[in-house]
């Protein structure tokens, strides 16, 4: 059970880091891009300013997916089915 809790903690830490980076990126992007006439900012900037929470959630999800693609979680080589209350037959 300890390994499952450690894996859960690792995933939650990864998600929290992605959320913090997303918040920093949205607010830094706002400060750095506001007033500049860059095509992407002109197109998406007003939406980001009006929907900060949604923008942060989308960016956090993208960062979380990218982190799983770049650094996949370790798979267990053997699954212990007795841990969930099942007894093997035989």
BELRA-V30292 format. One record per residue. PHI is phi in whole degrees, 0 to 359 (none if undefined). Layout:
BEGIN
PHI
PHI
END
This chain:
BEGIN
none
296
295
295
294
294
295
297
296
297
294
292
295
299
294
296
297
297
293
295
296
295
299
298
294
294
288
293
298
297
291
281
261
294
92
268
254
268
303
293
291
297
280
256
303
300
295
297
294
278
230
299
298
295
296
294
296
296
295
297
295
296
296
296
297
294
292
291
288
280
231
295
288
286
266
285
285
231
262
264
283
289
295
263
93
262
253
291
274
116
END
